[in-house]
Amino acid sequence: MMNQITVATSQKTQVIDVTAQCQAMIGTVKNGLAVFHLMHTTAALILCEDDADLREDLVQVAENWLRDMRPFRHARRSNPNAEAHILSAFAGASLAIPIVNGVLALGTWQNVLLLELDGPKQRKVACATVETSLA
């Protein structure tokens, strides 16, 4: 099964909890695996605690981590989003999460977060699921 959602971001750098939307995308799969894929190269999908202070920390890191490495060659060619591409490549665009009894098997503090690195934009997250037997 394949489903897709669109997430509207409103800031250049932003963290959005998409856990509930990801849970909804698995549909009626009882047990198996869900693969979530963000269809962009300047944003990321991460598993992380969803805490207001941590969101601010993630934004701070995203905006400052590569500061001492500027300027980037990509930026010199009138592409101002080199850092977003680099951070997305390191953080990743896909997550594979087991499904157990119809629920994403996340740890106590794990949430699926979309990390916007070049917004505001419309971001698409696709989900493919495979149903398996636990036996």
C-alpha positions as CSV (number, residue, x, y, z in Angstrom):
1,M,0.0,0.0,0.0
2,M,1.3,3.5,-0.8
3,N,-0.1,6.7,0.8
4,Q,1.1,10.3,0.8
5,I,0.6,13.5,2.8
6,T,1.5,17.1,2.2
7,V,2.9,19.2,5.0
8,A,2.9,23.0,4.7
9,T,5.9,24.6,6.5
10,S,5.8,28.3,7.5
11,Q,9.4,29.1,8.4
12,K,12.8,28.8,6.8
13,T,13.9,26.4,9.5
14,Q,11.2,24.5,11.4
15,V,10.4,21.3,13.2
16,I,7.0,19.7,12.7
17,D,5.7,16.6,14.5
18,V,4.2,14.3,11.8
19,T,3.8,11.2,13.9
20,A,0.0,11.2,13.9
21,Q,-0.1,11.7,10.1
22,C,2.4,8.9,9.7
23,Q,0.3,6.6,11.9
24,A,-2.7,7.4,9.8
25,M,-0.9,6.6,6.5
26,I,-0.3,2.9,7.6
27,G,-4.0,2.3,7.1
28,T,-5.2,-1.1,8.1
29,V,-1.8,-2.9,8.2
30,K,-1.8,-4.9,11.4
31,N,1.9,-6.1,11.5
32,G,4.7,-5.3,9.2
33,L,6.9,-2.4,8.2
34,A,6.3,1.2,7.2
35,V,8.8,3.1,5.1
36,F,8.3,6.9,5.2
37,H,10.1,8.9,2.6
38,L,10.3,12.7,2.4
39,M,10.4,13.6,-1.3
40,H,12.8,16.5,-1.0
41,T,16.5,17.3,-0.7
42,T,16.3,20.3,1.6
43,A,14.4,18.8,4.5
44,A,14.7,15.7,6.6
45,L,12.7,13.1,8.5
46,I,14.1,12.3,11.9
47,L,13.2,10.2,15.0
48,C,13.5,12.4,18.0
49,E,11.7,13.6,21.2
50,D,9.1,16.3,20.5
51,D,9.9,18.8,23.2
52,A,9.5,22.6,22.6
53,D,13.0,23.3,23.9
54,L,14.5,20.5,21.8
55,R,12.7,21.9,18.8
56,E,14.5,25.2,19.4
57,D,17.8,23.4,19.8
58,L,17.3,21.5,16.5
59,V,16.6,24.8,14.7
60,Q,19.7,26.4,16.3
61,V,21.9,23.5,15.2
62,A,20.4,23.5,11.7
63,E,21.0,27.2,11.3
64,N,24.5,27.3,12.8
65,W,26.2,24.0,12.5
66,L,27.8,24.7,9.1
67,R,28.4,28.4,9.7
68,D,32.2,28.2,9.9
69,M,32.3,26.3,6.6
70,R,30.7,29.1,4.5
71,P,30.8,30.0,1.7
72,F,29.7,26.8,-0.2
73,R,30.4,26.3,-3.9
74,H,26.7,25.6,-4.5
75,A,25.8,29.0,-2.9
76,R,28.3,30.8,-5.1
77,R,26.3,29.7,-8.2
78,S,23.2,31.6,-6.9
79,N,21.9,28.6,-5.0
80,P,21.4,29.9,-1.4
81,N,20.3,26.5,0.0
82,A,23.6,24.6,0.1
83,E,23.4,24.1,3.9
84,A,19.9,22.7,3.6
85,H,21.0,20.1,1.1
86,I,24.0,19.1,3.2
87,L,22.0,18.9,6.5
88,S,19.3,16.9,4.7
89,A,21.9,14.5,3.4
90,F,23.3,13.9,6.9
91,A,19.9,13.7,8.7
92,G,18.2,11.6,6.0
93,A,15.0,11.6,4.1
94,S,13.6,8.1,5.0
95,L,12.6,6.2,8.0
96,A,11.7,2.5,8.4
97,I,9.4,1.8,11.4
98,P,7.9,-1.6,12.4
99,I,4.2,-1.8,12.8
100,V,2.9,-4.0,15.7
101,N,-0.8,-4.5,16.3
102,G,-1.7,-1.7,13.9
103,V,0.6,0.9,15.6
104,L,4.0,2.3,14.7
105,A,6.5,0.7,17.1
106,L,8.1,3.8,18.4
107,G,10.0,4.1,21.6
108,T,8.7,6.1,24.6
109,W,10.1,9.4,23.5
110,Q,10.3,8.8,19.8
111,N,8.3,11.0,17.4
112,V,8.5,11.3,13.6
113,L,9.6,14.9,13.0
114,L,9.9,16.7,9.7
115,L,12.9,19.1,9.8
116,E,12.3,22.0,7.4
117,L,15.7,23.4,6.3
118,D,14.7,25.7,3.3
119,G,11.1,26.8,3.9
120,P,8.5,27.8,3.8
121,K,7.5,25.0,1.4
122,Q,4.9,22.3,0.7
123,R,6.6,19.0,1.7
124,K,5.4,15.6,0.6
125,V,5.9,12.5,2.7
126,A,5.2,9.1,1.1
127,C,4.5,5.9,3.0
128,A,4.9,2.3,1.7
129,T,3.9,-0.5,3.9
130,V,4.4,-4.3,3.9
131,E,2.2,-6.5,5.9
132,T,3.9,-9.6,7.5
133,S,2.9,-12.2,10.0
134,L,4.4,-12.3,13.5
135,A,4.5,-16.0,13.5
